[in-house]
Amino acid sequence: MIESDTIELLRACDAGIKMGVASIDEVLEYAYDDKLKKYLIDCKDKHVKLKNEIHTLLDELHDDGKEPNPMAKAMSWIKTNAKLIVKESDHTIADLITDGCNMGVKSLNKYLNQYKAADEKPKDITKRLISLEEKLAEDMHQFL
């Protein structure tokens, strides 16, 4: 049970990070404000570092990780591009990123509760990922 919960928590974080990085990549080219760009790039870099930690643990457990749900990824892409077509602005980017962060925090907390038997390392990574998402959402407030 412990190994199963550990793998599932790591896989959920892996998929979430991939979704978050893809979302940042989608909006980054539309950002005007240098401060906004810096927040996005810094957060993306931190996500990639966590992803590397996750993959190290998954490799030890002989697991390949998890891709984001294709439907969720497609819906996110459509929403992002539709909003940016209507109004390409830093406000729109901040709004989209804030929504994504809030969904990520909600999902990650759900997974922490669902996979209670997971090892402490994956739980710690999940908590750090939650903190990253919360911080990015907070950083976006000034652009809303």
MONOR-V222317 format. One record per residue. N is the residue number from 1. RES is the residue in one letter. PHI is phi in radians with two decimals (NA if undefined). PSI is psi in radians with two decimals (999 if undefined). NEAR is the number of other C-alpha atoms within 8 Angstrom. Layout:
n: (N	N)
res: (RES	RES)
phi: (PHI	PHI)
psi: (PSI	PSI)
near: (NEAR	NEAR)
This chain:
n: (1	2	3	4	5	6	7	8	9	10	11	12	13	14	15	16	17	18	19	20	21	22	23	24	25	26	27	28	29	30	31	32	33	34	35	36	37	38	39	40	41	42	43	44	45	46	47	48	49	50	51	52	53	54	55	56	57	58	59	60	61	62	63	64	65	66	67	68	69	70	71	72	73	74	75	76	77	78	79	80	81	82	83	84	85	86	87	88	89	90	91	92	93	94	95	96	97	98	99	100	101	102	103	104	105	106	107	108	109	110	111	112	113	114	115	116	117	118	119	120	121	122	123	124	125	126	127	128	129	130	131	132	133	134	135	136	137	138	139	140	141	142	143	144)
res: (M	I	E	S	D	T	I	E	L	L	R	A	C	D	A	G	I	K	M	G	V	A	S	I	D	E	V	L	E	Y	A	Y	D	D	K	L	K	K	Y	L	I	D	C	K	D	K	H	V	K	L	K	N	E	I	H	T	L	L	D	E	L	H	D	D	G	K	E	P	N	P	M	A	K	A	M	S	W	I	K	T	N	A	K	L	I	V	K	E	S	D	H	T	I	A	D	L	I	T	D	G	C	N	M	G	V	K	S	L	N	K	Y	L	N	Q	Y	K	A	A	D	E	K	P	K	D	I	T	K	R	L	I	S	L	E	E	K	L	A	E	D	M	H	Q	F	L)
phi: (NA	-1.08	-1.12	-1.09	-1.12	-1.06	-1.10	-1.11	-1.16	-1.08	-1.13	-1.11	-1.13	-1.03	-1.11	-1.11	-1.12	-1.04	-1.15	-1.11	-1.11	-1.09	-1.14	-1.09	-1.04	-1.12	-1.70	-0.98	-1.19	-1.65	-1.28	-1.69	-1.27	-1.10	-1.15	-1.08	-1.00	-1.09	-1.00	-1.15	-1.14	-1.06	-1.16	-1.04	-1.05	-1.17	-1.09	-1.11	-1.08	-1.13	-1.05	-1.13	-1.07	-1.08	-1.19	-1.09	-1.16	-1.11	-1.06	-1.08	-1.67	1.04	-2.24	-1.63	1.55	-2.55	-1.52	-1.08	-1.00	-1.01	-1.19	-1.10	-1.13	-1.14	-1.13	-1.11	-1.08	-1.10	-1.05	-1.07	-1.21	-1.12	-1.15	-1.25	-1.18	-1.17	-2.60	-1.45	-2.70	-1.12	-1.05	-1.10	-1.07	-1.06	-1.11	-1.11	-1.15	-1.06	-1.04	-1.11	-1.09	-1.10	-1.15	-1.10	-1.06	-1.08	-1.12	-1.12	-1.13	-1.07	-1.18	-1.04	-1.26	-1.27	-1.92	-1.07	-1.46	-1.10	-1.06	-1.19	-1.03	-1.11	-1.11	-1.10	-1.05	-1.07	-1.14	-1.17	-1.15	-1.04	-1.08	-1.04	-1.13	-1.11	-1.16	-1.11	-1.04	-1.13	-1.08	-1.29	-0.93	-1.19	-1.79	-1.34)
psi: (-0.76	-0.83	-0.69	-0.82	-0.68	-0.85	-0.80	-0.68	-0.76	-0.72	-0.70	-0.75	-0.72	-0.85	-0.71	-0.74	-0.77	-0.70	-0.78	-0.78	-0.73	-0.70	-0.75	-0.77	-0.66	-0.63	-0.34	-0.73	-0.29	-0.13	2.34	-0.81	2.25	-0.60	-0.72	-0.81	-0.76	-0.78	-0.79	-0.81	-0.77	-0.77	-0.71	-0.78	-0.72	-0.64	-0.76	-0.69	-0.76	-0.67	-0.70	-0.71	-0.77	-0.77	-0.55	-0.82	-0.73	-0.68	-0.72	-0.52	0.10	0.81	2.56	-0.03	-2.85	2.44	2.67	2.71	2.17	-0.64	-0.76	-0.71	-0.76	-0.75	-0.68	-0.77	-0.78	-0.83	-0.81	-0.88	-0.62	-0.78	-0.69	-0.50	-0.75	-0.80	1.75	1.76	2.85	-0.58	-0.79	-0.75	-0.82	-0.69	-0.82	-0.79	-0.71	-0.79	-0.78	-0.74	-0.76	-0.71	-0.69	-0.80	-0.77	-0.84	-0.78	-0.69	-0.66	-0.77	-0.64	-0.72	-0.62	-0.64	1.00	-0.49	0.03	2.68	2.85	-0.61	-0.89	-0.60	-0.73	-0.78	-0.75	-0.76	-0.67	-0.65	-0.73	-0.78	-0.73	-0.79	-0.75	-0.72	-0.74	-0.75	-0.73	-0.72	-0.52	-0.35	-0.69	-0.24	-0.08	999)
near: (5	8	8	8	13	13	12	9	15	12	10	11	12	14	13	10	11	10	10	12	11	8	11	12	8	9	10	9	6	9	12	8	7	7	6	12	11	8	10	11	9	8	10	11	8	9	13	10	8	10	10	8	8	13	11	8	8	13	9	7	7	6	8	7	10	8	8	10	7	7	6	8	10	8	8	9	10	8	8	11	8	8	10	11	7	6	7	10	10	13	8	12	13	12	10	9	12	12	8	9	13	11	8	11	11	8	8	12	9	8	10	11	7	6	11	7	8	14	10	6	6	12	11	8	10	12	8	8	11	12	8	11	12	11	8	13	12	8	8	13	8	5	8	9)
